[in-house]
């Protein structure tokens, strides 16, 4: 999901929030998720460094890329909330 799609989701969320159909996202909630994502990213990097097979290393690198993408999105959302 690109940032345009994520921005559209934020607009949708804001509309649901105004209608009383959603609860407010607090910045500390996003920060908690960011901490978990960063920890997972560090764990994956350590696993990649110790991976013995090329297949396992490739699979872990794919997971790391997904984690980094989620970190970027969470950081963007945190900036939008502040």
N, CA, C and O atoms as a printed pandas DataFrame, in Angstrom:
     atom_number atom_name residue_name chain_id  residue_number  x_coord  y_coord  z_coord
0              1         N          UNK        A               1    0.850   -1.166    0.000
1              2        CA          UNK        A               1    0.000    0.000    0.000
2              3         C          UNK        A               1    0.896    1.228    0.000
3              4         O          UNK        A               1    1.767    1.367    0.858
4              5         N          UNK        A               2    0.686    2.107   -0.948
5              6        CA          UNK        A               2    1.474    3.317   -1.044
6              7         C          UNK        A               2    0.948    4.394   -0.108
7              8         O          UNK        A               2   -0.076    4.220    0.551
8              9         N          UNK        A               3    1.663    5.503   -0.062
9             10        CA          UNK        A               3    1.251    6.582    0.835
10            11         C          UNK        A               3   -0.063    7.221    0.406
11            12         O          UNK        A               3   -0.806    7.712    1.256
12            13         N          UNK        A               4   -0.371    7.229   -0.888
13            14        CA          UNK        A               4   -1.648    7.791   -1.335
14            15         C          UNK        A               4   -2.808    6.972   -0.784
15            16         O          UNK        A               4   -3.807    7.523   -0.321
16            17         N          UNK        A               5   -2.664    5.653   -0.838
17            18        CA          UNK        A               5   -3.707    4.781   -0.322
18            19         C          UNK        A               5   -3.812    4.920    1.198
19            20         O          UNK        A               5   -4.910    4.922    1.753
20            21         N          UNK        A               6   -2.669    5.036    1.861
21            22        CA          UNK        A               6   -2.657    5.219    3.309
22            23         C          UNK        A               6   -3.307    6.555    3.679
23            24         O          UNK        A               6   -4.060    6.631    4.650
24            25         N          UNK        A               7   -3.020    7.601    2.912
25            26        CA          UNK        A               7   -3.628    8.905    3.164
26            27         C          UNK        A               7   -5.143    8.832    2.995
27            28         O          UNK        A               7   -5.884    9.453    3.757
28            29         N          UNK        A               8   -5.605    8.076    1.999
29            30        CA          UNK        A               8   -7.049    7.899    1.799
30            31         C          UNK        A               8   -7.676    7.184    2.990
31            32         O          UNK        A               8   -8.793    7.502    3.398
32            33         N          UNK        A               9   -6.951    6.217    3.544
33            34        CA          UNK        A               9   -7.459    5.509    4.724
34            35         C          UNK        A               9   -7.547    6.456    5.922
35            36         O          UNK        A               9   -8.475    6.358    6.725
36            37         N          UNK        A              10   -6.592    7.365    6.044
37            38        CA          UNK        A              10   -6.623    8.332    7.139
38            39         C          UNK        A              10   -7.815    9.270    6.973
39            40         O          UNK        A              10   -8.477    9.601    7.957
40            41         N          UNK        A              11   -8.093    9.697    5.760
41            42        CA          UNK        A              11   -9.261   10.544    5.495
42            43         C          UNK        A              11  -10.540    9.785    5.862
43            44         O          UNK        A              11  -11.437   10.347    6.490
44            45         N          UNK        A              12  -10.622    8.518    5.473
45            46        CA          UNK        A              12  -11.777    7.688    5.814
46            47         C          UNK        A              12  -11.914    7.556    7.331
47            48         O          UNK        A              12  -13.015    7.640    7.875
48            49         N          UNK        A              13  -10.787    7.349    8.000
49            50        CA          UNK        A              13  -10.793    7.249    9.463
50            51         C          UNK        A              13  -11.311    8.548   10.088
51            52         O          UNK        A              13  -12.126    8.516   11.010
52            53         N          UNK        A              14  -10.836    9.684    9.583
53            54        CA          UNK        A              14  -11.279   10.971   10.123
54            55         C          UNK        A              14  -12.779   11.163    9.950
55            56         O          UNK        A              14  -13.437   11.711   10.835
56            57         N          UNK        A              15  -13.328   10.721    8.824
57            58        CA          UNK        A              15  -14.770   10.805    8.601
58            59         C          UNK        A              15  -15.524    9.916    9.582
59            60         O          UNK        A              15  -16.545   10.322   10.136
60            61         N          UNK        A              16  -15.012    8.684    9.800
61            62        CA          UNK        A              16  -15.654    7.791   10.763
62            63         C          UNK        A              16  -15.544    8.342   12.175
63            64         O          UNK        A              16  -16.455    8.173   12.986
64            65         N          UNK        A              17  -14.429    9.003   12.469
65            66        CA          UNK        A              17  -14.234    9.609   13.784
66            67         C          UNK        A              17  -15.249   10.717   14.016
67            68         O          UNK        A              17  -15.826   10.819   15.099
68            69         N          UNK        A              18  -15.469   11.552   12.995
69            70        CA          UNK        A              18  -16.448   12.632   13.101
70            71         C          UNK        A              18  -17.869   12.097   13.282
71            72         O          UNK        A              18  -18.685   12.708   13.972
72            73         N          UNK        A              19  -18.159   10.953   12.660
73            74        CA          UNK        A              19  -19.485   10.349   12.781
74            75         C          UNK        A              19  -19.649    9.566   14.082
75            76         O          UNK        A              19  -20.736    9.062   14.364
76            77         N          UNK        A              20  -18.592    9.459   14.870
77            78        CA          UNK        A              20  -18.654    8.717   16.121
78            79         C          UNK        A              20  -18.563    7.215   15.935
79            80         O          UNK        A              20  -18.927    6.461   16.837
80            81         N          UNK        A              21  -18.091    6.771   14.796
81            82        CA          UNK        A              21  -17.997    5.334   14.505
82            83         C          UNK        A              21  -16.595    4.776   14.745
83            84         O          UNK        A              21  -16.359    3.587   14.534
84            85         N          UNK        A              22  -15.666    5.625   15.182
85            86        CA          UNK        A              22  -14.293    5.186   15.448
86            87         C          UNK        A              22  -13.772    5.918   16.677
87            88         O          UNK        A              22  -14.223    7.018   16.995
88            89         N          UNK        A              23  -12.827    5.302   17.358
89            90        CA          UNK        A              23  -12.211    5.967   18.507
90            91         C          UNK        A              23  -10.920    6.645   18.059
91            92         O          UNK        A              23  -10.317    6.265   17.055
92            93         N          UNK        A              24  -10.516    7.640   18.811
93            94        CA          UNK        A              24   -9.343    8.451   18.468
94            95         C          UNK        A              24   -8.060    7.638   18.607
95            96         O          UNK        A              24   -7.851    6.969   19.619
96            97         N          UNK        A              25   -7.197    7.695   17.584
97            98        CA          UNK        A              25   -5.879    7.076   17.643
98            99         C          UNK        A              25   -4.968    8.048   18.374
99           100         O          UNK        A              25   -4.867    9.216   18.000
100          101         N          UNK        A              26   -4.313    7.568   19.406
101          102        CA          UNK        A              26   -3.428    8.422   20.184
102          103         C          UNK        A              26   -1.983    8.180   19.737
103          104         O          UNK        A              26   -1.606    7.053   19.417
104          105         N          UNK        A              27   -1.175    9.253   19.718
105          106        CA          UNK        A              27    0.215    9.096   19.273
106          107         C          UNK        A              27    0.993    8.035   20.045
107          108         O          UNK        A              27    1.849    7.362   19.471
108          109         N          UNK        A              28    0.709    7.874   21.343
109          110        CA          UNK        A              28    1.474    6.877   22.097
110          111         C          UNK        A              28    1.138    5.456   21.657
111          112         O          UNK        A              28    1.958    4.552   21.814
112          113         N          UNK        A              29   -0.066    5.248   21.105
113          114        CA          UNK        A              29   -0.398    3.927   20.567
114          115         C          UNK        A              29    0.483    3.619   19.358
115          116         O          UNK        A              29    0.981    2.503   19.212
116          117         N          UNK        A              30    0.667    4.603   18.505
117          118        CA          UNK        A              30    1.503    4.432   17.319
118          119         C          UNK        A              30    2.961    4.240   17.733
119          120         O          UNK        A              30    3.681    3.441   17.134
120          121         N          UNK        A              31    3.394    4.977   18.761
121          122        CA          UNK        A              31    4.764    4.832   19.246
122          123         C          UNK        A              31    5.024    3.431   19.778
123          124         O          UNK        A              31    6.107    2.883   19.577
124          125         N          UNK        A              32    4.030    2.843   20.462
125          126        CA          UNK        A              32    4.169    1.470   20.962
126          127         C          UNK        A              32    4.342    0.491   19.805
127          128         O          UNK        A              32    5.175   -0.413   19.869
128          129         N          UNK        A              33    3.563    0.673   18.763
129          130        CA          UNK        A              33    3.673   -0.196   17.595
130          131         C          UNK        A              33    5.029   -0.004   16.926
131          132         O          UNK        A              33    5.651   -0.973   16.491
132          133         N          UNK        A              34    5.488    1.241   16.841
133          134        CA          UNK        A              34    6.806    1.519   16.252
134          135         C          UNK        A              34    7.914    0.811   17.028
135          136         O          UNK        A              34    8.842    0.273   16.424
136          137         N          UNK        A              35    7.830    0.805   18.345
137          138        CA          UNK        A              35    8.841    0.122   19.149
138          139         C          UNK        A              35    8.861   -1.372   18.827
139          140         O          UNK        A              35    9.930   -1.965   18.691
140          141         N          UNK        A              36    7.686   -1.974   18.707
141          142        CA          UNK        A              36    7.595   -3.404   18.390
142          143         C          UNK        A              36    8.155   -3.679   16.996
143          144         O          UNK        A              36    8.867   -4.662   16.790
144          145         N          UNK        A              37    7.831   -2.812   16.047
145          146        CA          UNK        A              37    8.320   -3.002   14.685
146          147         C          UNK        A              37    9.838   -2.863   14.616
147          148         O          UNK        A              37   10.503   -3.622   13.911
148          149         N          UNK        A              38   10.378   -1.904   15.343
149          150        CA          UNK        A              38   11.831   -1.720   15.344
150          151         C          UNK        A              38   12.530   -2.913   15.996
151          152         O          UNK        A              38   13.591   -3.339   15.541
152          153         N          UNK        A              39   11.937   -3.445   17.052
153          154        CA          UNK        A              39   12.510   -4.628   17.703
154          155         C          UNK        A              39   12.490   -5.819   16.746
155          156         O          UNK        A              39   13.467   -6.563   16.657
156          157         N          UNK        A              40   11.388   -5.998   16.037
157          158        CA          UNK        A              40   11.271   -7.085   15.070
158          159         C          UNK        A              40   12.293   -6.914   13.954
159          160         O          UNK        A              40   12.907   -7.885   13.510
160          161         N          UNK        A              41   12.472   -5.684   13.506
161          162        CA          UNK        A              41   13.442   -5.397   12.451
162          163         C          UNK        A              41   14.858   -5.772   12.904
163          164         O          UNK        A              41   15.611   -6.389   12.151
164          165         N          UNK        A              42   15.210   -5.403   14.118
165          166        CA          UNK        A              42   16.537   -5.738   14.650
166          167         C          UNK        A              42   16.700   -7.252   14.780
167          168         O          UNK        A              42   17.769   -7.795   14.501
168          169         N          UNK        A              43   15.642   -7.921   15.203
169          170        CA          UNK        A              43   15.672   -9.386   15.323
170          171         C          UNK        A              43   15.889  -10.040   13.960
171          172         O          UNK        A              43   16.670  -10.983   13.833
172          173         N          UNK        A              44   15.198   -9.536   12.952
173          174        CA          UNK        A              44   15.353  -10.081   11.603
174          175         C          UNK        A              44   16.760   -9.842   11.066
175          176         O          UNK        A              44   17.334  -10.713   10.413
176          177         N          UNK        A              45   17.315   -8.668   11.338
177          178        CA          UNK        A              45   18.681   -8.376   10.885
178          179         C          UNK        A              45   19.679   -9.342   11.513
179          180         O          UNK        A              45   20.612   -9.799   10.852
180          181         N          UNK        A              46   19.478   -9.650   12.796
181          182        CA          UNK        A              46   20.363  -10.604   13.473
182          183         C          UNK        A              46   20.211  -11.999   12.879
183          184         O          UNK        A              46   21.198  -12.715   12.710
184          185         N          UNK        A              47   18.976  -12.386   12.562
185          186        CA          UNK        A              47   18.744  -13.694   11.952
186          187         C          UNK        A              47   19.376  -13.776   10.564
187          188         O          UNK        A              47   19.927  -14.809   10.184
188          189         N          UNK        A              48   19.292  -12.682    9.813
189          190        CA          UNK        A              48   19.892  -12.653    8.471
190          191         C          UNK        A              48   21.405  -12.838    8.575
191          192         O          UNK        A              48   22.009  -13.560    7.781
192          193         N          UNK        A              49   22.003  -12.182    9.557
193          194        CA          UNK        A              49   23.456  -12.275    9.726
194          195         C          UNK        A              49   23.899  -13.701   10.048
195          196         O          UNK        A              49   24.998  -14.115    9.680
196          197         N          UNK        A              50   23.032  -14.449   10.737
197          198        CA          UNK        A              50   23.413  -15.810   11.119
198          199         C          UNK        A              50   22.782  -16.888   10.237
199          200         O          UNK        A              50   22.947  -18.078   10.506
200          201         N          UNK        A              51   22.070  -16.488    9.200
201          202        CA          UNK        A              51   21.410  -17.459    8.319
202          203         C          UNK        A              51   22.452  -18.264    7.546
203          204         O          UNK        A              51   23.437  -17.729    7.038
204          205         N          UNK        A              52   22.197  -19.569    7.477
205          206        CA          UNK        A              52   23.160  -20.434    6.809
206          207         C          UNK        A              52   22.826  -20.670    5.335
207          208         O          UNK        A              52   23.730  -20.773    4.506
208          209         N          UNK        A              53   21.559  -20.756    5.010
209          210        CA          UNK        A              53   21.194  -21.029    3.613
210          211         C          UNK        A              53   20.730  -19.758    2.904
211          212         O          UNK        A              53   20.231  -18.824    3.531
212          213         N          UNK        A              54   20.904  -19.746    1.614
213          214        CA          UNK        A              54   20.505  -18.592    0.803
214          215         C          UNK        A              54   18.991  -18.431    0.791
215          216         O          UNK        A              54   18.490  -17.307    0.778
216          217         N          UNK        A              55   18.248  -19.556    0.796
217          218        CA          UNK        A              55   16.789  -19.491    0.802
218          219         C          UNK        A              55   16.269  -18.820    2.070
219          220         O          UNK        A              55   15.390  -17.960    2.019
220          221         N          UNK        A              56   16.822  -19.224    3.192
221          222        CA          UNK        A              56   16.391  -18.652    4.468
222          223         C          UNK        A              56   16.730  -17.169    4.523
223          224         O          UNK        A              56   15.934  -16.356    4.993
224          225         N          UNK        A              57   17.915  -16.827    4.040
225          226        CA          UNK        A              57   18.343  -15.433    4.034
226          227         C          UNK        A              57   17.413  -14.587    3.163
227          228         O          UNK        A              57   17.036  -13.480    3.548
228          229         N          UNK        A              58   17.044  -15.105    1.993
229          230        CA          UNK        A              58   16.134  -14.381    1.091
230          231         C          UNK        A              58   14.761  -14.195    1.720
231          232         O          UNK        A              58   14.156  -13.130    1.603
232          233         N          UNK        A              59   14.272  -15.239    2.389
233          234        CA          UNK        A              59   12.958  -15.157    3.040
234          235         C          UNK        A              59   12.981  -14.118    4.161
235          236         O          UNK        A              59   12.046  -13.330    4.303
236          237         N          UNK        A              60   14.046  -14.120    4.948
237          238        CA          UNK        A              60   14.168  -13.164    6.049
238          239         C          UNK        A              60   14.322  -11.729    5.533
239          240         O          UNK        A              60   13.799  -10.792    6.136
240          241         N          UNK        A              61   15.036  -11.563    4.426
241          242        CA          UNK        A              61   15.182  -10.229    3.841
242          243         C          UNK        A              61   13.836   -9.700    3.348
243          244         O          UNK        A              61   13.578   -8.499    3.431
244          245         N          UNK        A              62   12.979  -10.578    2.838
245          246        CA          UNK        A              62   11.635  -10.174    2.445
246          247         C          UNK        A              62   10.825   -9.711    3.643
247          248         O          UNK        A              62   10.117   -8.706    3.577
248          249         N          UNK        A              63   10.935  -10.455    4.739
249          250        CA          UNK        A              63   10.237  -10.069    5.962
250          251         C          UNK        A              63   10.763   -8.741    6.502
251          252         O          UNK        A              63    9.995   -7.916    6.997
252          253         N          UNK        A              64   12.071   -8.541    6.402
253          254        CA          UNK        A              64   12.675   -7.292    6.865
254          255         C          UNK        A              64   12.174   -6.116    6.035
255          256         O          UNK        A              64   11.913   -5.041    6.574
256          257         N          UNK        A              65   12.039   -6.314    4.743
257          258        CA          UNK        A              65   11.530   -5.239    3.880
258          259         C          UNK        A              65   10.106   -4.869    4.266
259          260         O          UNK        A              65    9.758   -3.689    4.283
260          261         N          UNK        A              66    9.276   -5.862    4.575
261          262        CA          UNK        A              66    7.900   -5.603    5.006
262          263         C          UNK        A              66    7.901   -4.829    6.324
263          264         O          UNK        A              66    7.139   -3.876    6.487
264          265         N          UNK        A              67    8.749   -5.236    7.258
265          266        CA          UNK        A              67    8.832   -4.549    8.550
266          267         C          UNK        A              67    9.261   -3.093    8.361
267          268         O          UNK        A              67    8.723   -2.198    9.013
268          269         N          UNK        A              68   10.220   -2.856    7.476
269          270        CA          UNK        A              68   10.671   -1.482    7.223
270          271         C          UNK        A              68    9.567   -0.637    6.586
271          272         O          UNK        A              68    9.431    0.548    6.891
272          273         N          UNK        A              69    8.793   -1.243    5.714
273          274        CA          UNK        A              69    7.673   -0.535    5.101
274          275         C          UNK        A              69    6.653   -0.138    6.164
275          276         O          UNK        A              69    6.142    0.982    6.156
276          277         N          UNK        A              70    6.361   -1.060    7.075
277          278        CA          UNK        A              70    5.417   -0.764    8.156
278          279         C          UNK        A              70    5.961    0.322    9.085
279          280         O          UNK        A              70    5.198    1.148    9.586
280          281         N          UNK        A              71    7.265    0.325    9.314
281          282        CA          UNK        A              71    7.871    1.372   10.134
282          283         C          UNK        A              71    7.692    2.725    9.464
283          284         O          UNK        A              71    7.345    3.704   10.125
284          285         N          UNK        A              72    7.926    2.789    8.160
285          286        CA          UNK        A              72    7.747    4.045    7.420
286          287         C          UNK        A              72    6.303    4.532    7.519
287          288         O          UNK        A              72    6.057    5.719    7.730
288          289         N          UNK        A              73    5.368    3.627    7.369
289          290        CA          UNK        A              73    3.944    3.995    7.441
290          291         C          UNK        A              73    3.561    4.461    8.835
291          292         O          UNK        A              73    2.827    5.438    8.988
292          293         N          UNK        A              74    4.053    3.770    9.848
293          294        CA          UNK        A              74    3.741    4.154   11.226
294          295         C          UNK        A              74    4.339    5.523   11.539
295          296         O          UNK        A              74    3.709    6.339   12.212
296          297         N          UNK        A              75    5.544    5.773   11.057
297          298        CA          UNK        A              75    6.170    7.081   11.280
298          299         C          UNK        A              75    5.362    8.174   10.585
299          300         O          UNK        A              75    5.161    9.250   11.148
300          301         N          UNK        A              76    4.903    7.906    9.377
301          302        CA          UNK        A              76    4.076    8.872    8.643
302          303         C          UNK        A              76    2.798    9.144    9.432
303          304         O          UNK        A              76    2.408   10.301    9.593
304          305         N          UNK        A              77    2.140    8.089    9.927
305          306        CA          UNK        A              77    0.911    8.263   10.689
306          307         C          UNK        A              77    1.171    9.068   11.955
307          308         O          UNK        A              77    0.372    9.935   12.309
308          309         N          UNK        A              78    2.254    8.801   12.627
309          310        CA          UNK        A              78    2.598    9.535   13.840
310          311         C          UNK        A              78    2.776   11.015   13.530
311          312         O          UNK        A              78    2.327   11.863   14.301
312          313         N          UNK        A              79    3.420   11.335   12.421
313          314        CA          UNK        A              79    3.581   12.731   12.020
314          315         C          UNK        A              79    2.243   13.382   11.709
315          316         O          UNK        A              79    2.056   14.566   11.991
316          317         N          UNK        A              80    1.313   12.634   11.132
317          318        CA          UNK        A              80   -0.014   13.151   10.822
318          319         C          UNK        A              80   -0.831   13.418   12.095
319          320         O          UNK        A              80   -1.640   14.346   12.131
320          321         N          UNK        A              81   -0.621   12.621   13.118
321          322        CA          UNK        A              81   -1.379   12.764   14.346
322          323         C          UNK        A              81   -0.897   13.908   15.212
323          324         O          UNK        A              81   -1.661   14.448   16.013
324          325         N          UNK        A              82    0.359   14.281   15.062
325          326        CA          UNK        A              82    0.917   15.341   15.913
326          327         C          UNK        A              82    0.672   16.703   15.375
327          328         O          UNK        A              82    1.083   17.691   15.984
